[in-house]
């Protein structure tokens, strides 16, 4: 498979992790706790995600945030992709594989 690396220029892939945690938690504060960052850091990341996707993505509710249709569409593709990446980076190296 060939990727066009130019499409990744200027994209902070850590934002995608923040997106997934925010999607799962549906709370900026809880997402911040899981990501071990401050609530303002997650809010800032959400602002960058909104700018990147040109969409609000999450709507405020009385109990946190809920994903809109665009966020659900993104999550549908992103969740399995990040799960696959996690399975690759979680592999423990075998002796001699340095």
Secondary structure as a PSIPRED ss2 file (coil, helix, strand):
# PSIPRED VFORMAT (PSIPRED V4.0)

   1 X C   1.000  0.000  0.000
   2 X C   1.000  0.000  0.000
   3 X C   1.000  0.000  0.000
   4 X C   1.000  0.000  0.000
   5 X H   0.000  1.000  0.000
   6 X H   0.000  1.000  0.000
   7 X H   0.000  1.000  0.000
   8 X H   0.000  1.000  0.000
   9 X C   1.000  0.000  0.000
  10 X C   1.000  0.000  0.000
  11 X C   1.000  0.000  0.000
  12 X C   1.000  0.000  0.000
  13 X C   1.000  0.000  0.000
  14 X H   0.000  1.000  0.000
  15 X H   0.000  1.000  0.000
  16 X H   0.000  1.000  0.000
  17 X H   0.000  1.000  0.000
  18 X H   0.000  1.000  0.000
  19 X H   0.000  1.000  0.000
  20 X H   0.000  1.000  0.000
  21 X H   0.000  1.000  0.000
  22 X H   0.000  1.000  0.000
  23 X H   0.000  1.000  0.000
  24 X H   0.000  1.000  0.000
  25 X H   0.000  1.000  0.000
  26 X C   1.000  0.000  0.000
  27 X C   1.000  0.000  0.000
  28 X H   0.000  1.000  0.000
  29 X H   0.000  1.000  0.000
  30 X H   0.000  1.000  0.000
  31 X H   0.000  1.000  0.000
  32 X H   0.000  1.000  0.000
  33 X H   0.000  1.000  0.000
  34 X H   0.000  1.000  0.000
  35 X H   0.000  1.000  0.000
  36 X C   1.000  0.000  0.000
  37 X C   1.000  0.000  0.000
  38 X C   1.000  0.000  0.000
  39 X H   0.000  1.000  0.000
  40 X H   0.000  1.000  0.000
  41 X H   0.000  1.000  0.000
  42 X H   0.000  1.000  0.000
  43 X H   0.000  1.000  0.000
  44 X H   0.000  1.000  0.000
  45 X H   0.000  1.000  0.000
  46 X H   0.000  1.000  0.000
  47 X H   0.000  1.000  0.000
  48 X H   0.000  1.000  0.000
  49 X H   0.000  1.000  0.000
  50 X H   0.000  1.000  0.000
  51 X H   0.000  1.000  0.000
  52 X H   0.000  1.000  0.000
  53 X H   0.000  1.000  0.000
  54 X C   1.000  0.000  0.000
  55 X C   1.000  0.000  0.000
  56 X C   1.000  0.000  0.000
  57 X C   1.000  0.000  0.000
  58 X E   0.000  0.000  1.000
  59 X E   0.000  0.000  1.000
  60 X E   0.000  0.000  1.000
  61 X E   0.000  0.000  1.000
  62 X C   1.000  0.000  0.000
  63 X C   1.000  0.000  0.000
  64 X E   0.000  0.000  1.000
  65 X E   0.000  0.000  1.000
  66 X E   0.000  0.000  1.000
  67 X E   0.000  0.000  1.000
  68 X C   1.000  0.000  0.000
  69 X H   0.000  1.000  0.000
  70 X H   0.000  1.000  0.000
  71 X H   0.000  1.000  0.000
  72 X H   0.000  1.000  0.000
  73 X H   0.000  1.000  0.000
  74 X H   0.000  1.000  0.000
  75 X H   0.000  1.000  0.000
  76 X H   0.000  1.000  0.000
  77 X H   0.000  1.000  0.000
  78 X H   0.000  1.000  0.000
  79 X H   0.000  1.000  0.000
  80 X H   0.000  1.000  0.000
  81 X H   0.000  1.000  0.000
  82 X H   0.000  1.000  0.000
  83 X H   0.000  1.000  0.000
  84 X H   0.000  1.000  0.000
  85 X H   0.000  1.000  0.000
  86 X H   0.000  1.000  0.000
  87 X H   0.000  1.000  0.000
  88 X H   0.000  1.000  0.000
  89 X H   0.000  1.000  0.000
  90 X C   1.000  0.000  0.000
  91 X C   1.000  0.000  0.000
  92 X C   1.000  0.000  0.000
  93 X C   1.000  0.000  0.000
  94 X C   1.000  0.000  0.000
  95 X C   1.000  0.000  0.000
  96 X C   1.000  0.000  0.000
  97 X C   1.000  0.000  0.000
  98 X C   1.000  0.000  0.000
